[in-house]
């Protein structure tokens, strides 16, 4: 069970490092493929290749399937040579095989696939986009005829599935392999074996098309509480199956992407990327931010005359701009998630923007009074407190507006509302904040 | 299937609104509980209560279980009265029943539970924290004796499960109800009925304790590719089961919480909260941000003399501060996700901070050269370009440092590294940015 697994895995790793491959193979068969994948990933490359070459192909391939893309399982295939690589691929479900083959350089891909007996499934899966239902599905799906009896269906399931498979749902199809129903495998156990498939099946709770986005697939599975969702083509023919474990990985990966986008990082930057990769991933957005930051600065440029006569205004610039940016980022985080979860029906845009502006206005009064009083107390110019209060109040309203308006506009334009939104929000709150503070300062103080 | 569901649901809603409850009930039985839940949530309260009262309890309760917490299914229980409420609860799996009962005010809770026959399970689940495995699990778990034959086991499964249940896995226990193995239900179909449970079961890939955090549970299920994970107590006795559909909801909710925390919003603010709720949820962090923003401002306060002699420095303040904040937020997003995914083994902290500072240094040179050249060209003071270049370069290094260091420190202190990190990062980049720009300005320009 799960007690002290780390110790066992450390021992396993040590066996490989000491080149005691017989003991390594024997122990490796008794750990979970995910754990074996971790052990393999932690080995030096030479040791890893020797260890994989010694493992029985069904064990090595199960571990390969559990390795992260960032751990480059395809490099193991390259190292063991096309014959053994093909043997490993044949052991894998077609979706995992396609994922690994897709990472190989084109010539190596051809060399390996040439040795794979049933290469058609893998090649078809490679034609789908990685982020789509087609890229996520496996073609190993158990289908039975709707007119079969349950005992015939059970025999058919035995024939179609390998011993290590444990299908959750079986699908009923008509003569043209069109999907007509789902039979939870538990029903096969509980119902009388003489009944027909068509009498115990039910309508599938949900189906997806191969071109649908993987995030949509995850949301459909969560909504309809299904552990697996069938993929059908435009003619309702059954193409494959997506299971919950692939979907949990998708949702985890989307969380990372969403946070990176919000932070102004290329969402495809691997978290453990080298500094060289990180530089080239972040520099483009850094340069975009440089341009947006210039809007705020150009307001200050125009008000240099005001500032030179009331330099104390410069003290309050970062607070007004920062608090507006904070209010904007708060509104942005809420709005981006509402859009992602489709919790924002069209036609409600005005109400959403209005709410965020109202929140900004209320918080703006509170913070404006505190900071304005502080400005009055520290002094430096008559009416300074009033200028700071009004600028703060106005800029928090701008923040609420920008945080809701900008992602809504990006969504309408067909762009991803999470990408770069925070930069545009900050540019707007900086610019308006300085305009309010220095404009009011020029009017009231001088 | 899933073709044009919206139209069908609009019709269903219209039937309820026209008070044609007979037709409503007939149609409601044919849609998915998740869809029925949406229709109920969209109705006026009076209509909703009348509609629920007409529905057969098994259909009404399935829809209640699919309502979001924010849609307040417990209000329906309150409205239909304790007798029918108890009937609805008895139809529900214990985890869903406990979730809804937990939202009732204490006196109503007692009134409803008094009518529930088997209240012990629900009450025990209420003792676990909502964010824990115990709060997520259902107590409806099918357990068979390890010494039974498979045909005895199948009979036992028929006895323990209701017709609408479709268990994926069955659990093998010993005489003291200690969990000893898992039997995928497919094996019961495929293997000979004379074999014993102990001969076909395998060790559970993973188990969890009721007090474990729900995010950990999600990660364990994704790692070991299990659609359900059993919950056991310290004596390995089987308490309940957590299924993948609850876990997908958890991961979706965590994505929302992570983004809200990053944006400086209380992660428990409901996305559709009223402006009053939003104000009180955001004001505390707004006030904290006000204090952190004062650090940067106080640097400017101290350098008013410098600024009054070279007011052009104020133009570059927002760019230096903003770009440093941007670099810091980028490093922060990456580091927060690495910590959340446990991809940062202890002892690597120095390497991580070093990488982020290096990324900041490289991007800082690029941006510093562009902005420094611009500053030179716009003029205003001799050496202004050099001051801007150096301040930009330094502040992007500070950003990289802050974005990695602050979440690492918060994690070591046992605090959530995502909460408020972005505020502290921005406070540091503002303060250091102004210090660099105005300090260098005072030295080199005047």
Interface residues (C-beta under 8 A of the other chain):
Chain A: X1 X2 X32 X34 X154 X157 X158 X161 X163 X165 X166 X167 X168 X184 X185 X186 X187 X188 X189 X190 X203 X204 X205 X206 X207 X218 X219 X221 X222 X223 X224 X225 X226 X227 X236 X244 X245 X247 X248 X249 X251 X252 X254 X255 X256 X258 X259 X260 X262 X263 X264 X265 X269 X271 X272 X274 X275 X278 X279 X282 X283 X285 X286 X287 X289 X290 X293 X294 X296 X297 X300 X301 X304 X307 X308 X311 X312 X314 X315 X316 X317 X318 X319 X321 X322 X323 X326 X327 X329 X330 X332 X333 X334 X336 X337 X338 X340 X341 X343 X355 X356 X358 X359 X362 X363 X366 X367 X370 X371 X378 X422 X423 X426 X430 X434
Chain B: X1 X2 X32 X34 X154 X157 X158 X161 X163 X165 X166 X167 X168 X184 X185 X186 X187 X188 X189 X190 X203 X204 X205 X206 X207 X218 X219 X221 X222 X223 X224 X225 X226 X227 X244 X245 X247 X248 X249 X251 X252 X254 X255 X256 X258 X259 X260 X262 X263 X264 X265 X269 X271 X272 X274 X275 X278 X279 X282 X283 X285 X286 X287 X289 X290 X293 X294 X296 X297 X300 X301 X304 X307 X308 X311 X312 X314 X315 X316 X317 X318 X319 X321 X322 X323 X326 X327 X329 X330 X332 X333 X334 X336 X337 X338 X340 X341 X343 X355 X356 X358 X359 X362 X363 X366 X367 X370 X371 X378 X422 X423 X426 X430 X434
